[in-house]
């Protein structure tokens, strides 16, 4: 007698509900890990994180394979905080230099609020399991899109958007590491100098293409021929 295989019926939603519950639980545990790192420093261990979350270590390991995976999740959380502070000001109607200044201030505010978290991901960024790898990729790709949109608004070649985005991320990481480590300058002063550096870098690029960066203060043109930078 041939055994009949029961075909799967319509989903009753239990799998979806479990996935949603698991995602919500992971998000709660990630926030607890951030709180533990804020309190205990970059060296916060699994026991301290579990205690902050109000769970046992075995429960924590149900959601994260190991400490590296948890640190990677924390790094992605931090990257999203940066994007939430940096990107919205760039999309406002403020003059472009003011947009850059507000975005820089937002970035510095995030790392000032979570210095231990920043130090954790920065100090381990050269490890085989870089906790900032996914977060840095997200930030860089977002910057590249924003820069590319700005260059296309100016009507110039946008091919440099990706390398310039990587350069901005590296600048932010190195400046933040120096600032938090030395504390020889106020947040306001660091923000001013960082804004000047970024502004003049892109102002110079725009001028080389023959279009002032302040053109971004105006609404986008209907159609502008692509201009390419001068060759040395």
C-alpha positions as CSV (number, residue, x, y, z in Angstrom):
1,X,0.0,0.0,0.0
2,X,1.4,3.3,-1.0
3,X,1.8,5.8,1.8
4,X,0.2,9.1,1.1
5,X,2.2,12.2,1.9
6,X,0.2,14.9,3.4
7,X,0.6,18.1,1.5
8,X,1.3,21.2,3.5
9,X,-1.8,23.2,4.1
10,X,-2.1,27.0,4.4
11,X,0.1,28.6,6.9
12,X,-1.6,29.2,10.2
13,X,0.7,32.0,10.9
14,X,2.5,30.3,13.8
15,X,5.9,30.3,12.0
16,X,5.5,34.0,11.1
17,X,4.5,34.9,14.7
18,X,7.5,32.9,16.1
19,X,9.9,34.7,13.7
20,X,8.5,38.1,14.7
21,X,8.8,37.1,18.4
22,X,12.4,36.0,17.9
23,X,13.3,39.2,16.1
24,X,11.7,41.3,18.8
25,X,13.5,39.3,21.5
26,X,16.8,39.7,19.7
27,X,16.3,43.5,19.5
28,X,15.6,43.6,23.2
29,X,18.7,41.6,24.0
30,X,20.8,43.8,21.8
31,X,19.6,46.9,23.6
32,X,20.5,45.2,26.9
33,X,24.0,44.4,25.6
34,X,24.4,48.1,24.7
35,X,23.3,49.1,28.2
36,X,25.7,46.6,29.7
37,X,28.6,47.9,27.6
38,X,27.7,51.5,28.5
39,X,27.8,50.5,32.2
40,X,30.7,48.1,32.3
41,X,32.8,49.3,29.4
42,X,34.0,47.7,26.2
43,X,35.0,44.6,28.1
44,X,31.5,43.7,29.3
45,X,31.2,40.0,29.4
46,X,28.3,37.7,28.6
47,X,27.4,37.2,32.3
48,X,27.1,41.0,32.7
49,X,25.1,41.3,29.5
50,X,22.8,38.5,30.5
51,X,22.3,40.1,34.0
52,X,21.4,43.4,32.4
53,X,18.9,41.6,30.1
54,X,17.4,39.7,33.1
55,X,18.1,36.3,31.5
56,X,20.6,33.5,32.0
57,X,23.6,33.0,29.7
58,X,22.0,29.8,28.1
59,X,18.9,32.0,27.1
60,X,21.2,34.6,25.6
61,X,22.9,31.9,23.5
62,X,19.6,30.8,22.1
63,X,19.6,34.0,20.1
64,X,23.3,34.5,19.5
65,X,25.7,31.7,18.6
66,X,28.6,33.3,20.5
67,X,30.0,36.6,21.7
68,X,31.3,37.5,18.3
69,X,27.7,37.3,16.8
70,X,26.4,39.4,19.7
71,X,29.1,42.1,19.1
72,X,28.3,42.1,15.4
73,X,24.6,42.7,16.2
74,X,25.7,45.5,18.6
75,X,27.9,47.0,15.9
76,X,24.9,47.0,13.5
77,X,22.8,48.7,16.1
78,X,25.4,51.4,16.6
79,X,25.7,51.9,12.8
80,X,21.9,52.4,12.6
81,X,22.0,55.0,15.4
82,X,24.6,56.9,13.4
83,X,22.6,56.8,10.2
84,X,19.5,57.9,12.1
85,X,21.4,61.0,13.3
86,X,23.4,61.7,10.1
87,X,21.2,61.1,7.1
88,X,18.0,63.0,7.9
89,X,19.8,66.4,8.2
90,X,21.4,65.9,4.8
91,X,18.0,65.6,3.2
92,X,16.6,68.8,4.6
93,X,16.3,72.2,2.9
94,X,19.0,73.8,5.0
95,X,22.0,75.3,3.2
96,X,24.4,72.4,2.4
97,X,27.1,73.6,4.7
98,X,24.6,73.7,7.6
99,X,23.4,70.2,6.7
100,X,26.9,68.9,6.9
101,X,27.4,70.6,10.3
102,X,24.2,69.1,11.8
103,X,25.1,65.7,10.5
104,X,28.6,65.9,12.0
105,X,27.1,67.0,15.3
106,X,24.7,64.1,15.2
107,X,27.6,61.6,14.6
108,X,29.6,63.0,17.5
109,X,26.6,63.0,19.8
110,X,26.0,59.2,19.1
111,X,29.6,58.2,20.0
112,X,29.6,60.6,23.0
113,X,26.5,58.8,24.3
114,X,28.0,55.4,23.7
115,X,31.8,55.8,24.0
116,X,32.4,52.2,25.2
117,X,30.4,50.8,22.4
118,X,32.4,52.9,19.9
119,X,35.7,51.8,21.4
120,X,34.6,48.1,21.3
121,X,33.8,48.1,17.6
122,X,36.7,50.3,16.6
123,X,39.4,48.5,18.5
124,X,38.3,45.1,17.0
125,X,37.8,46.4,13.4
126,X,40.9,44.6,12.2
127,X,39.9,41.2,13.8
128,X,38.9,38.3,11.6
129,X,35.3,38.8,12.9
130,X,35.1,42.5,12.7
131,X,32.0,43.6,14.8
132,X,31.6,46.7,12.6
133,X,31.8,45.0,9.2
134,X,28.1,44.9,8.5
135,X,27.4,48.3,10.1
136,X,30.3,49.9,8.2
137,X,29.0,48.4,4.9
138,X,25.5,49.8,5.6
139,X,26.8,53.3,6.5
140,X,29.2,53.4,3.5
141,X,26.5,52.3,1.0
142,X,24.1,54.9,2.4
143,X,26.7,57.7,2.2
144,X,27.5,56.6,-1.4
145,X,23.9,56.9,-2.4
146,X,23.5,60.4,-0.8
147,X,26.8,61.6,-2.3
148,X,25.9,60.2,-5.7
149,X,22.5,61.9,-5.6
150,X,24.2,65.2,-4.7
151,X,26.6,64.9,-7.6
152,X,23.9,64.1,-10.0
153,X,22.0,67.1,-8.7
154,X,25.0,69.2,-9.6
155,X,25.0,67.5,-13.0
156,X,28.5,66.1,-12.6
157,X,30.1,62.7,-12.8
158,X,29.0,60.7,-9.8
159,X,31.5,57.8,-10.2
160,X,33.6,59.0,-7.2
161,X,30.7,58.6,-4.7
162,X,31.7,55.2,-3.5
163,X,35.4,55.8,-2.8
164,X,34.6,59.2,-1.2
165,X,32.0,57.5,1.0
166,X,34.6,55.0,2.2
167,X,36.9,58.0,2.9
168,X,34.3,59.7,4.9
169,X,33.7,56.6,7.1
170,X,37.4,56.2,7.7
171,X,37.7,59.9,8.6
172,X,34.8,59.6,11.1
173,X,36.2,56.5,12.7
174,X,39.7,57.8,13.1
175,X,38.6,61.3,14.3
176,X,36.2,59.7,16.8
177,X,38.8,57.3,18.1
178,X,41.2,60.2,18.6
179,X,38.6,62.5,20.2
180,X,37.2,59.9,22.7
181,X,40.7,58.7,23.6
182,X,42.3,62.1,24.2
183,X,39.5,64.3,25.2
184,X,41.6,67.4,24.5
185,X,38.9,69.3,22.6
186,X,35.3,70.0,23.1
187,X,32.6,68.3,21.0
188,X,31.7,71.7,19.6
189,X,35.2,72.4,18.4
190,X,35.7,68.9,16.9
191,X,32.4,69.3,15.1
192,X,33.5,72.6,13.7
193,X,36.8,71.3,12.4
194,X,35.4,68.1,11.0
195,X,32.7,70.1,9.2
196,X,35.3,72.4,7.7
197,X,37.3,69.5,6.5
198,X,34.4,67.8,4.8
199,X,32.9,71.0,3.4
200,X,36.2,72.1,1.8
201,X,36.9,68.7,0.4
202,X,33.6,68.5,-1.4
203,X,33.6,72.2,-2.3
204,X,37.0,71.6,-4.0
205,X,35.7,68.6,-5.9
206,X,32.6,70.6,-7.0
207,X,34.8,73.6,-8.1
208,X,37.0,71.2,-10.1
209,X,33.9,70.1,-12.0
210,X,33.0,73.7,-12.5
211,X,29.9,73.8,-10.3
212,X,29.8,75.5,-6.8
213,X,28.7,73.1,-4.0
214,X,26.3,75.8,-2.9
215,X,24.3,74.9,-6.0
216,X,22.8,72.1,-3.8
217,X,21.0,74.9,-1.8
218,X,18.7,75.3,-4.8
219,X,16.0,72.8,-6.1
220,X,17.4,70.2,-8.5
221,X,17.6,71.3,-12.1
222,X,15.4,69.6,-14.7
223,X,18.3,68.3,-16.7
224,X,21.9,69.2,-16.7
225,X,24.7,67.8,-18.9
226,X,27.3,65.7,-17.1
227,X,30.5,67.5,-16.4
228,X,33.7,65.7,-15.7
229,X,36.7,66.8,-13.6
230,X,39.7,68.4,-15.1
231,X,42.5,66.1,-15.9
232,X,46.0,66.9,-14.6
